[in-house]
């Protein structure tokens, strides 16, 4: 199938601009997002022309998500224990040490469920209500377990010390540097009996200190981020706190000195990093009341937006944590404006986050048969980066009921429970909000699976507090046809307990990516296959991180202050690098560090193996056409090694040029493509307002350059230049036509009446204005069916009315004149029809689950139907008349056809799923030739795949279509004629030899 020409995508520029505006408030960042989207669209256009706006929606959403997570955590300094003052006698220190050891042993010996309750209450500092939500049990049960656990602990310690409570309590209370005991109000202490009051203070102090000692003085093999307490992650720039080893002093055999592209392994010491500071965050609801049980996200604002910590507010609506010093941005799981503050060493930074009013929601969690599900976790999208994209906000009670406060309208709710597949997310923008709280039902699916295992360090010891994320972070949000965001399930995060054990339940069956974040250890990446109805075991062994350090310099050899150094497991696309964009999909991000005023940096936590190192200036607001230099090295690093890399950031060999129309006017905002002969990939930049562009970091060889423009005149020759060498002066590219004339825009208004009952929830009504050139505008201001579109390009238009994402009315085509205001009057819906979809599956397609796109005649927008693994399903509320259906999946032959939906009748349509094989096709041609079209025809002469472009194609041209078994002919068209090569596909084996033809 022929990929969609870029010209057909570029006519949707206004729509892409609206998508970016809905996602990014800052105008400069919004312009960056638009630019990235068009570069991606040019380089990898869609394979089919249906639902182009849906495709662009997914693209913009994906890029927005990548930008949000381009920062990676700079972990705060390792937790430093406080030593007793020198004046303490040795025997006193020994006594305290013995007491602490006995106390630790007593805590560990507590039986379950008391041990877990005590740990969560005093170690993680969760309230009983928070623990109840975590464990899915009543709060009263939590209080009982905590009380009984403390009773057992007190009794055992009393027995060990001959009934003398002061023998074990007072040394801990008096211990210098001990954590502050859990506070008991003075009035309550005064009302207690003396013995009870002393026991309360001593017991609470002992319980708090015993569990804190478990973390501070006998840390697990890797530093942890305990759930629900103020997170205190170790810094990326410190020695490994778990092992007590300084990563700046690696084993000499491992860190032998070698030189690889400016990289040397070094066993020398590295400068110590900066300190950390204390942050206190107050979170309040919109009415000013402290917000309890809200997840708070803290990220650095140092050019890479790295995540620092997550914590849950206590009963005062606060979280308190230590984070690395510098500028931080604080947000919450509910929608709120980011609050920035400066964390400094030795001072308390106090910030307040005000949550938006949002939507109060109540509802029920039910199974596929409608039965109530108790103990289900209710999740909410946090509208943040992947590392904090979902949060548990409620647990269903015995009747399946739950309540959630102040959900943002641009958020969604979903549910999970053991033994079930997760529910679909319910978008709060699309629910009926006439009454408060809104009522929703979260319906779980059948056949969910679970994953459990143990997280250990490189020495095999358990890691407590490791964050295990299961699920894909590739598409956190899509965009609806009206510009509204449609949230998707993000990876579900769970934390390992004190034994390193984690458990994640209610997962969707099938392959799932897994990532682990555990203190200073390198991020762990893997996969697991979730099996319906089963508990899958996945043990995770973390590796010891390597350290990369050095000095970053600029083109003039001077230190490059505030440069950012990053480490990736794979190379980054150079088109994005030239914009300062590091396009890498990951839940938690990647190791990164910022250089100081002298260009020095320190980057710990780098994984072993082949690593891609990048250095560049801190990202700034770029102008269109501006490029950003970088330095790059590929190096193989051993676990625990210390590697010195002194990168020089420069432009390297450069091609600069300008694109103009025939009349001399500059051609702004146009895509300029650069390909290297013999390579399939290309780089892309965008011209600035003067039509100028540049490519940097090139090889000293000839390159092919071409321009893609907005709606070129028919039969206009491509704007291109062949065999262009770097550093040989400015290149001028001139079009064969003059700059287009701009027409005065107009407006369209009218009103929709749903007489056919097609949209029972008025909140789901959408009105879309489409154009003959396959672009559209959406109206988010419609009131009671009334709509108005302004700033509309003249031309042929029509109105589409949507029930959410489903077309329900297709208006008549009309012409809008320049500067005209068109009143369409009242548009009325009629009842819809039904379609039975029958799926025939050839051998090997039993598990295939493509998405079917149904497009009514006259509609630019499609209805997406997820067929899953079903063999038959009925689709309701369809427009009457002819429909086109299509589907594409990588391992299937493309599906296409038509069907007709009639009133008061059940239409029927059959599709056949057939396995496909991807076969690489190669066309070789000379620099002086122009390759106009490449196509594949079957034995009957029918074209089954084709590719044509108005720009210079790569030399040699390479394509990889999905084809069924059979005999075909590859044809390459040039001005000199057609070259052909016959080939036959006899098996579905991957990586078959390419089919090669040499153009005439």
N, C-alpha and C positions, 0 to 999 in steps of 0.2 A: 504494500500500500504506500502511495506517495505521501511523504511527510507534508504537513501544511506549510505553504510558503510563508515567509516572515511577513510579507505584505498583508496577508490575511489576519495576522495577529496584531500588527501595528495599528490597525484601525480601531482596536480596542484600547487605545492609549488612555482615553478619558476614564474608562472603567478601571484600568490598572491604577490610575492616579487616585480614584476614589477608594480602592482597596487599601492602598498605602496610607491614605488619610485616615481611614477607619482604624488602622493598626498602630500608626506612629504619630504622636502629637507634634513632635519637633519637625519643623519644615525641612531642615537640612538633612536629618536622618531619613525623612520621608523621601526626599529626592534620591538619596543613596539607595534606598530600597527599590524605588522604581528602576533606577539604572541597572541594578543587579538582576532584577526580574527580566528586563529586556535582553540583557546579555545572555542569560540562561536560555531564554526562549529562542534566541537566534542560534545558539550552539546546539540545543537539543529540542527541536520543535516537536509538537505532537504528531502522532502517526495518522490521525484522522481529523476531519474538519468538524465533526459533530461536537457540540458543547465546548466550544473554544473558551468561553468565559469560565466554564467550570474548570477547564484545564489551567487557565491563567490564575484562577482563584487558588487552586491547590499549589501552584508554583509560588505565588506571592506569599501565601501562608507558610510554606516551607522555608522560604528565604528569610521571612520575618522571624521564624523560630530559630533559624541558624544564627542570625544576628544577635538574638537575645541570649544565646548560649555561647557566643564566641569567647566570652571570658571563662577562665578556669580558676578554681579556688587557689588563692595564696594562703596556705594553711597558717594559722596563727602559731606562735611559738609553743614549743613543748611545755607541758605543765611542769612548773618548777616547784618542788616541795620546799617548805620552809624549815630550815634547820633550827634546833634549839640554840639559844644564845650560849656563848662560850662560858658564861658564868655558871651554868647549870652543872652541878656535880655529876661525875660519871655514874655514880650509883643511882641517882635520880633518873638519868637518861635510860639506864638499863631497866629500871623498874617500869618506866613508861613503855619501853619497847616490848617488854614481856606482857604487859597488860594489853597492848594493842594486838599482839599475836593471839592471845587467848580470845579476845573479842572477835577478831577475824574468823578464827576457827569456829566459834559459836555461831556466827552468822551463816557460815557455809554449811554447818550441820543442821540448820533449821529445815524441817521437811516441807515439801510442797503441799498445799499452795501458799503456806505462810512465808516462805523465803521470798517468793516472787512479790507478794504484797508488800513486805517490808522494804525490799529493794526499790520498788517503784515509788513507795511513799517517801522514804528518807534519802535514798541515793539519787533517784531521778527527780525528787521533789514534786511529784504529781499530787494533785488533790484527789480525794476519794472519787469524786465525780469523773475526773479524767481517767483514773485507773479503771473505773467501771466501764467507760467507753472503750478503753484499750482492750480489756479482757472480755467484754460482752456479758457482764454480770451486774446485778444491782449494786448501787453504792453502799447499801447497808451490809451486803456481803463483804465488800472491800473493808469496811470499818471493822467488821468482826475478825477478818483474817489478820489485819494489822494488829489489832489488840491482842489476839491470841498469840501471834508471832512474837510480840514484845514481851508478853508474859513468859513464854518459853525461854526467850533470850535472857530476861531478868532472872528467872529461876535458875538457869544453868550457871550464869555468872556468879550469882549469890552463892551457889553450892561450891563452886570452885574456890571462892574466897572466904569460906567458913562463915557465910551469912553476913559478912561485913561489906555492905554495899559501897561504903566510902573507899574501900580498898581498890575497887576497880573503876568507880565513877569519878572520884576527885582527881586522880592523876590525869585523866583525859580532859576534864574541864579546865584544869590549870595548864595544860600543855601549850606552850607558846606556839602560835601559828595554827592552832586547831580551828576547824571550821566553826562558825557561829552556831550555837545550838538552835534547834527549832524554837522560835519564840513562844513563850507562854505569857499572856497579858498579866501585868502586875496585880490588877484587881482580883484575878482568878487565883493567883498564888496566895494573896493575903487571905482569901476566903477558905483555902485548903487547910487541912490539918498539916502541922509542921512536917510530919514524916511523909505525908503524901506529896507535899510541895517539893521537898528535897528529892524525893524519888522521881518526880516528874521531870524536874530539870536535869537530873543526872541521867535518867534513862533516855530522854530525848537527845541530850548531848552525846551520850555514848552511842546510840543507834546512828545518829547522823555522822559522827566521827568515824565509827567503825566502817561504815560503807564508803565514806569518802576516802579513808585510808586504803581501802581495797583498790581504789583507782589511782590515788596519788602516790602511794608508797610501794604498792605491789602491782604495777600496771600490767595489763594483758600484753601479749607479744606485740600488739600494734596499738597506737593511740586510738581512742574511739570518740564517737559523737553520740552519746547516750540520748535515746529518744525522750523528749518531753522535758528535759532540764536545760538550763542555759548551756548552749554548746560552747565548748572551749577547744576547738581543733588545734592540734600542734601546727606550727608554722612550717611551710614548705622549705623555709630557709634556716632550719635548725637541724642539729644532730638528731638521729633516730631515737626518740624518747623511749621507745619500747625496749630496745636492745642496749641502750646506753652507749652506743658506738657513734663516733663522729664520722659522718659520711665524707668529711673532708680528708680522712686518713684511711684510704682504701688499702686492701691487701696489695703488697708490692707486685705479686705475681699477676693479680688481676688488673692492676692499674699500671702496667708497664708503659713507658713513654713511647708513643708512636705518633706519626704525623699523617693525618688523613684530611686533605682539603682544609688545612688550617686548624684541624682538631688534634689535640694531644691529650693523652691520658696522663694524669698527674697524681702523685701521692702527697703533694704539698698541702699545707693547711689553707683554708679559705676564710676570708673575713667573716666575723659574726654578723648576723642580721640585726635589724632594729627590734625594738621592744613591742609588746602588745599593750593594750589598754582596756579599760572597763567601759561597757556600754549598758545602759539601762533604758529599756523601751517601755513606755506606757501606751497601751492600746485602748481606745475608747470607742463605743458605739456612736452612732450619729447623734444620739441624745446626750452624750457626754458621760454615760455610765461605763465603768470599766468593763472591758470585753474579756470574758473568761474563756479559756479553751480555744483561743485563736492561734493559728500557726503563724509565726513571724519569720520572715526571710531577710537575711542580711548579706549584702554583697559589696565588694570593694568597687570603687570608682576610680581606677588608676589606668584606664585605657583599655583594659581587657574585661572589665565587669565580671570579675571572678566571684563565685559564691564563697561565702565565709562560714555561715552558720544558719541553722534552723532551730527554733525552740517554740514551745507552746506556753501561752500566757497562764499565769497562776490565778488564784482566787482574787487577787488585786488587779488583774489585767496587766501584769508586768512580766517581762523577761529580763534577766540580768546575765550577762555573758562577758567573756574576755575575747577580744578579736584583735587582729593585727592593726597597728596604728595606721592612720590615713583616713581619707574620705570614704565614708560608707553610705550606701543607699538601703533604706529599710522599707519593706512592704509587708503585706499580710496576705493570708489566703483569700479573704474577702477583698473586693475591689477597694483600692485606696490610692491616693496620690503618693508616689515615692517621697520619703523624707530623707534628706541628706544631712550628715553631720560629720564633724572631724573628731576622730578618736586619737587622743594623745596619751603618752606614757605618764603614769602617775596621777591621772585626773579622771573623773567620771564624766562621760558624755551621756547626757540624758535627752532622749528624743520622744516625741509623742506622735503616734499614728492615729489619725481619725478615719474610721471606716465610713464608707458611704452607706446611706440609708438602706439601699438594697430591697430585696423582696423576702418577706417571711414565708416559709414554705412548710407545709405539713403533708403527710401522705402515708402510704403503706408500701412495704416491700412484699411482693408475692412471687410465687413460683409460676411456671408455665401453665399450670392448671388453676391458678387463681387463689391457691391456699396461702395463708399468711406465713411469713418466714421471720422467726425471731432471731435476734443476735446478729442480723446482717449489718455490715459496715456500709454507711452512706458516705460516699466520696463527693467532693466538690472540686471542679477545676479552679485552679488558683489564678489563671490568666497570667502566669509568670513563665520564666524560663523552664526548660525540662527538669532541672534538678529540684524544682519545687512546684511541679505542675499539678499535683493532686494532693488533697488532704482529707482525712477522715473527719467528718463534722458531726456525725450522729450514729447511734446504734439503735436498730429497731427493737421494740419491746415484745412482750409475749404475743401481742395481737398483730405484730408486724408494723406497728405505727412508729413514726419518727417525726421530729420537728427540727427545723433549721432556721436560724435567724440571719437576716440581712445578706442573702445571697445576691451577688451582683447580677443585673439583668444580662450581662454579657458573660455569664458563667453557666455551667450545667451541673446537674446532679446525676449520680449513678450509684449502683449498689453491687456489693459482692457478698458471698457467703460460702462457707465450706460445702463442697459437693455440687455447687451450681456454677454455671457460666455467668460472667458479669452481665448486668442489665444493659440495655441501650441507655445512652446518656439522654437526659431530658433537658432541652435547651430552655432556659428561663425567659428568653426573648420570644419564645413561640407558645407559651402557655397562656391560658385565659386568666388575666389578672384583674377581672372585674371585682372579685372578692379577695379579702385579705384575712388570713394567709391563703396563698394559692394552694390548691390541692393537686397532688400528682401521685402517680403510681409507678413504682420502679419494678419492672417484671424481670426476674432472673431467668436465665436460660438453663437448659438441661445439660448435664454432662461436663461440668467444669472439673478442672484438675488442680492439684496442689504440688508445690515444690518445697522440699526441706533439705537441710544439709548443715554442714559445719564449716565455719570460716576459720582458717588457721594461718599462722604466719609462716615464714620460710623455715622456721625451726620446728614446725608442727604443733605449736602451742595455740590455744584458742584465742580468737580475737573478739572482744566484746564491743558492741556498739557499731559494728560495721554496717553500712547501709547497702542493702542488696536491692537493686532495681531490676524488675522483670517486666519486659515489654518494650515496644519500639517507641522511640522519641522522634521518629522521622517526620510525622505529620501530627502536630498537636492541635492544629486548627485548620479548617477549610473556610472558604468564604462562600456564602450563599449568593444567589443571583442578585439579591438586593443589597449587597455589600455588608450584610450582617455575618458575624463570625459563627461558624459551626464547630464546636469543640469536639475533639476526639479523646478517647482514653489515652492517658499518658502512662509511662511505666509506674507500676505500683511499688512502693518502697516499704521495706520492713527492715528491722534492725536485729542483729544477732544479740543473744543474751550473754550472761557472764561465762557460759560454757562455749560461746562461739556459735550456738545453734540458732538458725533462723527458720521461719516457716511462712510461706505465702500461699494463701488459699483463694479459691474462687477465680482461677485463671482460665482464660480461653484456651481450649486444646490446640495443639500444633506447635511448631517451632517458635521459640521466643528468645530474643537476645537478652543477655544478662550482663549487668555492670555492677561493680562493687567499689565503694568509696570507704576507705578505712584509714583515717589519719594520714600519716606520712608515706604509706605504702603507695606504689604506683597503682593507678586505676586498673582493675581487673576486668577483662572483657571475655565473654564466652557465650554459649548458647545452651538451651535446654529444650527438650521436646515434652510439652505438657500432654499427659494422657488423660482422657475423660474418665472420671471416677477413680483415678489412682493417685497415689502420692509418689512423685518422682524425686529421687535423691540426687542432689548435686552438691558435692563437697568442693569447697573453693580454697585453694592454697595460694596465698599471696606471696609475691616475690619481694626481695629486698630492692629498694630503689637505688638508682645511680644518681650522681650529682654532676651537673654540667655548670661550669662557671667560666668567667673570662671578662673581657673588656670589649665593648661595642664601639667601633669608630665609624665615622662618616667618610664620604668620598675624599675629603681633604686630610684624612688621617687623624682628625681631632676626635676626642671622646664624644659619643652621641648620647647625651643625657636623655633620660626617660624613654630610651628605646625598649621595645618589648621583645623578649626572646621566648619562643614557643617550641614545643616538641610534639610531634605527631607520629603515628605508626605508618602513615602513608603520605605521598606527596600531595601538595595543594595545587589546584588548577591555577595556572599563571594568569589567566584573565581576571580572576578574583584577586590574586596577589597584587596586581597592578592597581587595584582600587583599595588596597589595604584590608581586603576581606579574606579571612581564613575560613573557608567553607569546609566544615568538618562536623559530621553528625555524631553526637554523643550525649548521653544523659548528663554526665557530670562535667564534661569538658576535657581539657588537656592541660598538662603542666605548662606554666608560664611564669615569667619573672620580669620585673621592670628594672632597668639599669638606673644607677644613682647619677649624681651630677658628674662623676668622673667616668661614666660609661660602664661601671662595674656591675655585674649581675651575678646571681647565685640561683640556680634552678635545680632543686632536688626533686625526688619523687619520679624520676624518669625510668620508664620500664626498660628491661633488658631487650636485646635483639637489635634489629635494624631500625634506626630512628631518623626521622626527618627533622632537622633543626632549622629554624627560621628566625631571623632577626630583622626588625624594621622599626621605623619611627612610630611613635604612638599615633593611633588613628585620629585623624582630625576631620573636620567637615570639608569634603572635597568638592571642587567645582567639576562640572561636566567636562570630560576630556583630560582631567588631571590624573597623573599616574603617581604611584608611590614606590620608591625603590625598596629592595630587600636584599638580604644575604641568605644563602641556603647551603647546607651541607648534609650529606647522607653518611651516617656513621653507625657502626655496629658497637654496641655498648654491652659490657658484662654487668651482671647483677652486683650491686655494691661498689662499682667502680667510680672513680672521680675523673671526669673528663674536662679538659680545658679547651674551650672554643673561643677564639678571638675574631668575631666576624667583622668584615668591612662592608658597610651598606652603601652601595653605589648603583648608578643607573646601568652601567655596562654599555655594550654596543646598542645604539638607539636609532630608530627610524621615526622621524617626525614629518608631518605633512599637513595639508589643508584640503578640504573638499568644498568646491564651489559649484553653483549653477552656471549655465551658459552665459547668463547676463551678468555674472560676477558676484552675485549675492552669495553670502556664505550658506552652507548647508548644515545647520545645527542639529544636534540630537539624532545623528545618524550612526548606524553601526558600521564600524570598519573592522574587517576580518583579515587576519594575517595567517597564512598557512606556509608550512615548510615543505617543499617538494620531497616526496617520499614518506611523509608523515600524514596520518589521517586527522589528527587533532589540529585545532586552530586556536588562536587567541583573538579576543574581541575587545575593542574599546569604543567609546562613544565620543563623537565630536562635540566641542564646546560651542558657545554661542557665536564664535567667529569661524566655526567649521574646522578648527584645528584638532589634531590628535597626535598621539605618540605611543610607540612601543619600546620597551626597555628590556634589558637582560637578554639580548638576542645573540644568536650565533653569528659568526663572521661568514655569512653565506647568503645566497640569494633567497628572497622570499616573495610569495605571491600575495597581493593585497587587493581587496575588493570592498565595495560599499553597498550596504543595504539601505534603501531610502523609503520614505513614506509614499505609498501609492504612485509609483513611477508611471509615466504614460505608456500605453500599450506599445509593444515592440521596441521600446527604448533599449539600446544596447547596455550591457552591464558597465558600471564604473569600476575599472580595475587597472592594475599595473602588475606586470610580471617581472620576476628576477630582480627585485629591489634589494640592494645591499645596505647595511647599516652605515651610519656616519658619512653619508655622501650628499649632504645637503637636504633641503626641504623638498618633499615630494608634493606635487600639485595634481589633484584629481578633479576633472571637470565633467559635469553631466552634459548630456546632449540636449537639454531642455532648460527653459527658464524657471525661475522660482514660481510656485503656484500662488494664485490670488486668493486672499482670504475673504469669505462671505460673512455678512452680518448674521449672527445667530438669532434664533427665535425661541418660542415657548409652546408647550402643549399642556392642556388641562382637560379635566372631565371628571366623571364619577362612575363608580362600579356599584351595581346592585346585584347581590347574590341571590337571585330569585330561584336558581336551580338547586340551592342548598349544597353547593360544592365546597364551601369553606365554613364549617360549623364554628370554628374558633376564629373570631374576627382578628385576633392578634397575629394569626398566620397569613392574613391576606397580604399579598405582594403585588405591586403594579410595576411593570417593566416596559420601557420604551425601546424598541429595537429598530435597526436601520437595515436597508437593503445590503449595505456593505458589511453586514454581520457584526455590528457593534451594538451596544445597548447602554441605556442609562437606567438607574433605579431611583425610586422615590421613597424616601423614608419619612416623609412628612404627611402622608395621606391621613385624612381624618374622616372616619365614618364613610369610607369608600371614595372620598374626594381626593384627587391627586393633581399635581402640577409639576411639570418639568420645565426648567429654565435653562438658558445657555445651551440650546440644542442646535447642532449643525443642520443646515437646510438639506433637503433631500427626501426620499421615500421612507416612510416610517409606518409602524403599526404598534398597537398596544397588546401586551400579553399580561394576563392576570394569573397569578400563581397562588396555590394553596401550599405555603411553605416553599418547597422545591418542585411542586407538581403543577404543570400547566393546566389551567381549567377553562380559560377563555382566550381565543385568538382573534384579535380585532381585524378589521379590514385595513388594507394598505391605503395610506393617504400621503400627499406630498406637502411638505412644509417649505414655504417660500422664505427667502431671506427676510429677517426682521419681523416675521409673522407670528402672531399668537393664535394658535389653533384650539378652538373649544370643541371637543368631541361629544359633548353632551353626556347621556347616560348609556353605559355599557352593561348589558344584562346577561348573566350566566344562564345556561340550560342544564338539565340533568345529564350526568355522564354515563359511560358504559363500562362493561367488564371485558376482560381478556383472559382466557385460559392459556397459559404458557406451558407447553410440553417440551421437556428437555430430553433428547435422545443422546446417550453417551456411548461413544465408541470405546473399545478396550483401552484402558490406561487413563481415562478421563473421569473415573468414578469420584475422585476427590476434588476435581476442578470446581472452582466457585467464581466464575467471572461475573462482572457487573454488566447487566444489560441496559442499554440506553434506548428509551422509547421516545421518538420525536414526532409529534403530530405535524402534518403538513402545514406549512406557513409559520411554524414556530422555530425560532432559533435555539430555544432552550429545550432540554430533554428531561425526562423522568428516569431516575436511576433505580434499577430493580436489582437488589442483591438476591441471587437465586440460591446461594449456599450450595449444598450438595443435593438439593431436591431434584426430583424428576418431573414435578408438576406443581404449579401454583397459579392462583387466581389474582389478577390485578384489577382493582376497582377504581372508580372515580376518574376514568380516562376521558379525554376529549373525543367527540365523535368524529369519524372520518378516517382517512388514510394515515398510517403511522409507519415510520422507518425505524427498524431496530438494528442495533449494532453492538458488538462487544469485541474487546481485544484483551488477550492475556498472553504472556510471553511464551508459554509452552503449548498454545492452542492456535489452530488456523483461525484467522479473523472471521468473525460472524457478521453477516449482513443480510437484509431482506426487508420485506414490507408486509403489513397486515392491515385489516380494516375493522374498525370498531363501530358497531351499529347500535341504535337506540333500542332498548327493551329486548336485547338479545345478548347471548354470551358468545363473543368471538373466540376463535381458537387459532393458535399459532405454534408451529413446531420449529425448534432449532436443534441442530446437531453439533455436538462438541467433538472435534477431531484433533488428535495429537499433531503437533508440528515440530519441525526441526529447524534450528537456526543455521543457515549456511552463509559463510562470508563470501561476498562477491567483490572482485577487484577489477577495476578498469585502469589500464596504464595508458597515459597519453603525454604528449610533449608540451612544453611551456607555450609554444605558439598556437596550440590547438585550443578550441573552445568546446568543452563537453556540454551538450545541451540537455540530454536526457539519458537516463539509464532505466531499463525495464526488464521484467521477467515475464515471459508468456508461456502458457501450457501447451499441450499437444494440439489443442483445438485452436490455438492462436489467440486465446483470451489473455489479456493483461492481468496478471495476478499480483504484481508489485511494480511500482514505478517511482522514480525520483527525478525531479527537475528543479533547477535553481536559476535565479537571475544574477547570481554572483559567481565569482571564480571558485570552482570546487577544488578540494584538496587533490594533490597529485602524489601517488595514484589515488583514484576515488575508491572508497571502501564502503560497502553496505552490508547489512546482515538481516535479511527478512526472515519471517517465520513461514515456512512452506510445508505443505503435506508431502507424503511420499508420491513419487511419480517422476515423469520426464519433463524438462523445461529447457528454455533457451534464454540466455542472457544477451541483451542487445545494448550496445553503446552508440549513441547518436552524436555525430559532429557535423560540421559544415561539409566535410569531405564524404560523408556517407555513414553507413551503419555497419558495425562490426558485431559478430555473433559468436557465441560459444554454447554448445549444447551440454547438458549435464543431467544426471538422474539421481534422485534420492531414494535409496533402498532401505535405509534404517534410520532410527531416531538417535543414533549415537551422537554425542556432542563432539565438538572440535574436529569435524571432518575437514579435509583439505579445502582451501578456498577455490572458487571458480574464477579463472583469470581470463580476461579478453584484452587485446590491445587495439585501441581505437584507430580508425583509419585517418 
